[in-house]
Amino acid sequence: MRLDRTSAQPLWAQLHADLLRRLEAGDFTRGFPAEAELREEYAVSRHTVREALRRIRAAGLVRSGRGRRSEVLATTIEQPLGTLYSMFAEVESRGMTQRSQVLSAGLTREGRAADALGLAPESELFGLERLRLADDVPLAHDCVWMPAALAGVLVGTDFTRTALYGELERHGIPRPDGGHERIAAAVLDEDFAALLDVPPPAAGLVIERTGTLQGSPVECRRTTVRADRYALTLSFDADGFTVGR
């Protein structure tokens, strides 16, 4: 492939985008090309190749080792539609380590979240804001609010290596048993792109969830995920479609 040298987009960014496209298409089943191969294939400098590869390795898409061919890693996280989905469980099930950088946690007031929970705007809520990581690679920015009367006991919990639903159950609090989600595509602004370690402009998905317990709202959540690391799944056959696992 020839890169467009008349474009305002840097060559490393064009190369990075094309390698991401090829990774998504499954082009590198026999291993990821070496730097020299990419320089020859794309007719670019060593600096251009190394800058593109630095970002791909930082994203956890390729793993390199001395004396062996780089390995393509299967790191896309899949969310089955129609279930109460746990990102923690999905990441861990793929052999990766799920870790969270806790940005804020504790009792708070948030009018829009309170409204979604059917509470007065000044109601006290338990709020948790995290940067979710898979093998130390940023995956999602996650904000969740629950009524303080229900989840206030979670104040002081270390959420670095634990799941919200798991902590609820540990305290004898039932997790949500239903709810609804709205999933929309978005272009990440510079702040979100920097937080999720992707070069802007970048595609993302915004997932807004209201979790319910016996029909009553108990969870308001807004999650922004990197579109290059996330997929939604649905099953269907001749009789129709099935959501969920």
N, C-alpha and C positions, 0 to 999 in steps of 0.2 A: 504494500500500500504506500502511496506517496502522500505525504502530509502537505497541507496548503501553506506554503511559505509566504503567501501574500495576506494571510489572515492575521487579524489583530490578536488572535489567541496564540499563546506561546506554543512552540513545538512540543515541549514536554507535556503540556495540557492536552494537546491533540493526541499524542501517543498514549497518555494515561487513559483518555476516554476510549480509544480504540481497543486497548488491552482489556479494559473493563468489559467492553462489548463482547470481545472474543471469549473472555472467561465465562460470561453469562451464557454464551452460546455453546460452551463445552468444547472449544477448539483445542484445548491443550491436554487431551487425555493421556498423552505419552510423556507428560512433563512440561514444565514451563521453560521457554527458550532462555538461553544464556544471554548475557549482555552483548557479547560479540555478534550473536545471531540476530538480535534485535537491531543493532547498529547497521548491519548489512541489509536486513530486510527493509528497514524504514529509511535508510540512507541519512542517518542523523549522527550527531556527535555522542561521545561517551557521557558528557554532562547531561544531555537531553534524556538519554536512556536511564541514567542513574536517578534523575529527579522523578521520572515517572515511576520507576520501580520502588523508590523509597516510599512513595505514598501507597502503592499497592501492598508492600510488605507491612507498612504501618497499619493498614486496614485489616491485616490478618488474612489476606486472600492467598498469599503465597509464602511458603516457608523455605528459607535457604539454609544450606549447610556446606561447610568447607569440603571440597572434593566430591560433591554429588550434585546431581541435577535438582533444581528448585522444584518443590512439591506444591501442587495446587491443593488448597484446603477447601473442603465443603463447609462453608460457614454461613450460608443463608439460613435464617431462622424462619420457620413456617408456622403460621397461625391458622388452625382450622376454624372456619366460620361456624357460628352457632354454638359455641361452648364458652364456659367461663375459663378463659385461657390463662395459664401461668407462664410468663416469660422466663422466670427463674427455672421452672421445671423443664421447659423446652431447651434452654441453653445447656443445662446440666445433662440432659438426655443425649445430647450430641457430643458428649465427651469434653465440652469446654467448661471453663470455670466462670460462673456468673458472680460478678462482684458489683457492688453499687457504691458510688461516691455520693454520700448523703449531703445534699445542699441545704436542706432545712427539715426539721422535724419537731413537732410539738403542738400545743394548743394554739389555735389561731381563729380568725374570723375572715370569711371570704364570701361576699354576697352572692355571687353567681353560683358557687358550689352549694351554698345553703339553699338557694332557690331550687336547684336540681334535686336536692334532698327533701324538698317540701318543708323546709324550716324557715323561720324568720331570718332576715338578713343579718341581724346581730348575733345569731346563735353561735355558740362556741363549737368549733370543729377540731378534730385531730387531723393535721395536715402533714404530708410527707412528700418531699421533692427530692428526686434522685436522678443521677446520671447512671444508666445501666450499661454495664460493660460485659463483653464476652471475650474471655482470654485477654483482658485488659484493653480491648479495642472498643471504643464507644459505639453503642448500638442504639440507645434511645434515651430521651429525656422524659421522665415520668413524674406526674403530679397526681396525688390522690388525696381526697378528703372524705372523712366519715364523721358521723355525729360523735361529739366528745363523750356523750353519755354511753355510747357503745364501745368506742375504741380508745377512750382516754387512758385506759390501763397500759397502752402501748408507749406512752411517753417514757423516754429513757432507753427504749430498746435500740440496740445496735443493729441497723439494717444493712451493714456492709456485706454480710454473707448469709442473709436469710430472706425468706419470702413473707410478704404481708399476710397472705392467707394462712401460711403455716404458723405465724405468730398469733393470729386470731385463734386458731384451733388450740394452740398451746395454752392459751388463757381461758379455754372453755367457751369461746365466742364463735358461734356458727358463721361460716363464710357465706357470702351471697349464694343464693341458689337459682338465680335468674337475672334477667336484665336485658338491656339492649345496647348496641354499639352503632356509632356512625363513623365510617372510615372515609376520609377524603384525601386526595392528592394535594400536595402543597410544594411551593418552592421555598426552601429554607433561606431565611435571611442571614446576614453575615454573622450575627451573634449565635444563632442555632448551628450554622455551618461550622463555626469555630468550636463550639461545644462538642459537636459530634465528629469533629476532625475530618471534614470533607471540604474540598475546594468549592467555593461558591461560583456560580449558582448551582445548587444541588437539589435533587428531588427528594421529597420526604412524604411520609404518610402521617396524618393526624388522626388518632383513634380516640374518640370520645365515648366513654362508657358510663352508663348508670347501672350499677349492680343493685339487685333487689333481694330481699329476704322475706319469703312468704308474701310477695307482692308489694312490699313497702321499700322505697329507695333507702339504701344504707351506704352506698359507695358512689362517689363522683370522681371520675378519673379522666385525665387528658394526657395522652402519650404521643410524643413526636418521635418517629423512628426514621432511620436512614433507609431510603427506598432501595439502595443497592445491597442491603443485607437482609431484606425482609420480603416474605411472600405470603399470600393468602391462598388457602386451598379449599376446594369444594369437590365433592364426589357426585357423579351422576351416572345413570344408565338409561336403558330404553323406557323405563317406567317413570323417570323423573329424576330429581336431584335430592341429595341428602346433605344437610349441613351437620358439622360436628364430626367427632371421631367415629 
